[in-house]
């Protein structure tokens, strides 16, 4: 037994296996959505790999247009080759880069695990995701050029916190000040959705956020037809992603498939087509002037807190958000 245990080949194999498992955990851990990040949530129709590729193409195209080409160090220049390498090789290359440069260079866009099916999270670095996404949708809406097939919605994430009601409200107290604290005021609606989370009740979160906005300035008013601002609250597992966006109705709830469709004859300021609104209403509600949600008003489906099982929710989203593969 002592001879077997002293075999150098077996020792090296054990060390390699242990190191691989440990490295794998490190790799997965650093590629997940966490509190403190900023970026873009992107929903898709079952094909996450293709969605990620489309997202990088679209985001890089418009980011280069707004900010100029991304400048990278020489040790990161072989990105196209790295995409074809397996995880172990990529990990070894990252370790080598860390040793030579002292710190890993942050890329402008990094794909992370969002924690939900049919949703990817693109972490952003040194840019304002809300302005970038608005610019993309504005261009798509004006040119009507379809530049993606599987991407459905692109939602900027300009803040994240723990996904418990007390943490959400504490965070939003400061986060919402630039838009809603006196002397600032605006008409608004609240769009809330929870994925893989059951500890937050939709009605309670929406009413609590609305009460908070009212405290910041009593002149802030709800408008479900054509609000100036929309407060997006997206909960995924233990992380709450928030942002405040403009032109939510104009850009069809930030749906890149719907925004490129030709507009039908509608009065100015009208919401998106009925079929889109009806389907998407099952996945997110806006606050009504009387403190109720649209779901409560129309006696909608759900279990009362909006946390319909993941498979059913995503199937609904896929049908309502436009075509895809």
N, C-alpha and C positions, 0 to 999 in steps of 0.2 A: 504493500500500500504506500509505503514511503517512497518507493521508486516511481510509482505512478504519479504521486503528488508532486514529485520533483521534476517531472517531465516538463521542460521549458515550453514545448508547444502547447500543452494543456494549460499551463499558467497564463500564457499570453492570450489564449483563446478566452479564458475566463475574464481576464482584465478587459479585453476588447468588448466582450458581451456586456459587462457591467457598465463600461463607459458609454456604450451605444444606448443602453436603456436610459441612463442618466441624461445623456445629451438629448435624447428624444423628448424627455419631459421638459427640458429647458427650452427646446425649440418650440414645442407646442405652447408652453406657458407664455412665451414672449410674443406669440402671434394671436392673442385673443383680445377682444374688446375689453377694456378696463376703465375704471373711473379715472378721470383726469385727461382722457384723450379727446381729440377733436378730429372730425373727418366727415365722411359721407356714407349714409346708409343707402344701399341699393337693393331693391327687390327684383327678383327675376322669376322666370317661369320654368322651374325645374332644372335648368342647365347652369349651375353655378360656375363651372369652369369657363364656359363660353362667356358668361356674364362678366366675369372678372377680366377677361381679355378685352371685351368691348369697353368696359369701364376705363381701363388703363388707356386705351386708344382715344376715347372721347375726352377724358380728363386731361391727358397730356396735350392733345391738340389745342384745346382752349386755354390751358395754362400757359403753353408756349406763346400763344397769341397775346395773352394779357401780361405775362411776366417775363417772357423771353425763355429760351431753351434752358433746361436744367443743367447746372454746372456740377460736374462730378470729378472726384479725384481719380487719378489713373488706376488705382487699385479697384475701382468699381466700374471701370469702363466696359468690361466684358459681360454686360447684363444679358445679352442674347444667348451667350454660351451658357451662363449660369442657369437659365431657365430649363435647359435640357439636362442638367446634371441632377443626380438623385440627392436626397436629403443629406446623406452622410458626407458626400463630397462638398456640398454647399456649406455644411457646418464646419468642415475642416478649413475651407477657404475663408470663412468669416473669422475663425479663430486666428488664422494667419494675419488677416487684415488688422484685427484688434492689436496683435502684438507689434505690428510695424507702425501703425498710425496712432496707437494709444487710445483710440475711441472709435466706435463705429459711426460712420457718416450716415445721417438720417436722409432717406430719400424723400422726394416731394410727395410721393404716393406709396403707401404700403398696404397690401391686402392682408386683413386679419380675419380670424374666425369670429363671426358675430354672435354665435351661440343660438342661432335659429335657422331652420331650413328655409331655403329660397331667399335668404338675406345675406348679403356680404357687407363687410365694413371696410372702407378704404380710409386708413389713417392719413391725415394731411400734415404737412410740415411747412411752416413759414408761409402760409397763405390763408386767406379768409374763405372758408368753404361756402358760406352763404352767398358771398358775392360771385364766386366762381359758378356755382350751380345756377344762380339767377341769370348770369350771363349766358350760360349754355342754353337754358330753356328759352330765354328771350330770342336768341338767334334761331333756334329750332322753330319757335312759334312764328317768326317773321319769314323765314326762308321756306318752311315746310319741307325741309330735306330730312329724310329718315336716315339716321346714322347708326342705328342699333336695331337688333332683332329680338334679343331676349331680355334686355334691360326694360324694366317696367317703370319704377319710380326712383327718383334720386332725391334724397332728403338730407340737407346739410345738418351736421351735428356740431354746434358751436360750444356745447357744454355737456358735461356728464357728471353724474353723481350717483350715490347709492340709491337703489330702487325701493326705498321705503318712504311712506308718505311724509314722515317728519323730516327726512333728509331732503326729499324733493322740494318741500315748501321752504325749508331753510335755505337751500341753494337758490331757488327762484326769487327769493326776497331780494337778493342782490343782483342776480342775473338779469331780471326784467327791468331794472331801474332805467337803463338808457332809453327805453321805449315808452315806459308807462309812468314813471315817477314825475310828479309835479316839478316843473311846468310842462313836461311832455305828456301827451295824451293821444289816444287813437281809438278807432273802432277796431274790434278784434273778434276772433273766434278761437276756440281751443280744440285741437285735434289730438286725440289720445288713442294709443294702441298698446296692448301688452302681449308679448310673446313669451311662452315658456315661463310664465309668472302667474301666481294665483293669490299673492298676498296684498294686491292693491285692487280696490273696487273702483270701477270707472267713474261712477257717479260722484263718489266722495272726492276723488282726485280732481275732477273737473270743477266741482263746486268750490273746493278749497283753493284752487288756483284762481278761479274767478273772484273769490273774496279777496285774495291777495292783490290782484290787479286793481280792484276797487279801492283798497286801502292806499295803494300807491298814488292814485288820483281818481276821485269820484267822477271825473269827466270821462274816463274811459268807458266806452259803451260797446255792448255786444252787437255784432252785425253778421248774420249768417248768410246774407246774399252776396255782398261784395265788401268784405272787411279790408281795412287798410293793412292789417297785420294778422298773421295766424301764428299762434303759439303751438308748436309741435312738441308733443311729449311721447316718446317711444320707449317703452320698457322692454328690455330683453334680459331675461333671467334676473340677475342682481344689479344690472346697470340701467340707469335712466338716461336717455339721450334727449337733449332739448335744443330748440332753436326757435328763433322768431323770423318769419319769412314774409315777403311781400308777394302780391300777385298770385296767391294760392288758387283762387278760382280761375283767373285768366290762364294760368299754366296747367289747368286740369289736375289740380292736386299734385303738381310736380311729376306728372306722368309723361315720360318722353315719347310714348307711343301715341297718346291722345293729342298731345300738343301739336304734332305735325299734321294732323288731319285738318281738312278744309273746314273752316267755320261755317256753321249753318246760320240762317237768318234768325238772329236773336236780338232782343233789346240790349242797349248798352249796359254793361255791368252784369249781364245775366250769367248764371252759373253754367257749368259744363253740361253737355247733353244728358238727357234723362237716364239713358241706359248706363252711362258711366257713374252718375251720382248714385243710382239705385244699388248697383253692385258694390261700389266702394263704401256705401253707408254702413254695410254690415261689418266693416273692419275698423271704422273710426267714427266717432261722434263729435259734434261741435256743441258748445253750450248755447242753450236758448235763453232768451231774455227773461223768462220766468224761472230760470234756474234748473230747468229740465233739459235732458239731452234729446236729440232727434229720435233716438231709439225709444225713449220713454213716451214721447209725443205720439209716435205712430204705432206703439206696441210692438216694437221690432223683436227680432229673434235674439237669442243669447241666454246666458244663465244669470243675468242681472248685474254681473260685474264686468261683462265684456270679454271674459277670458274663455272663449270658445276653444276647444281642443285645436292644437297646432295644425293637424292635417286638414281639418275642415276650414279653418281660417285661411290657410294658404291657397286651398282650392278656390275659395271665394275670391281671393285677391287675384288669382291667375285669370279667372273668367272676367273680372270687372276691369282690369287694368289695361287691357288691350291685347293685341295678338302677340304671339311668342312661340317658342318651340319647346 
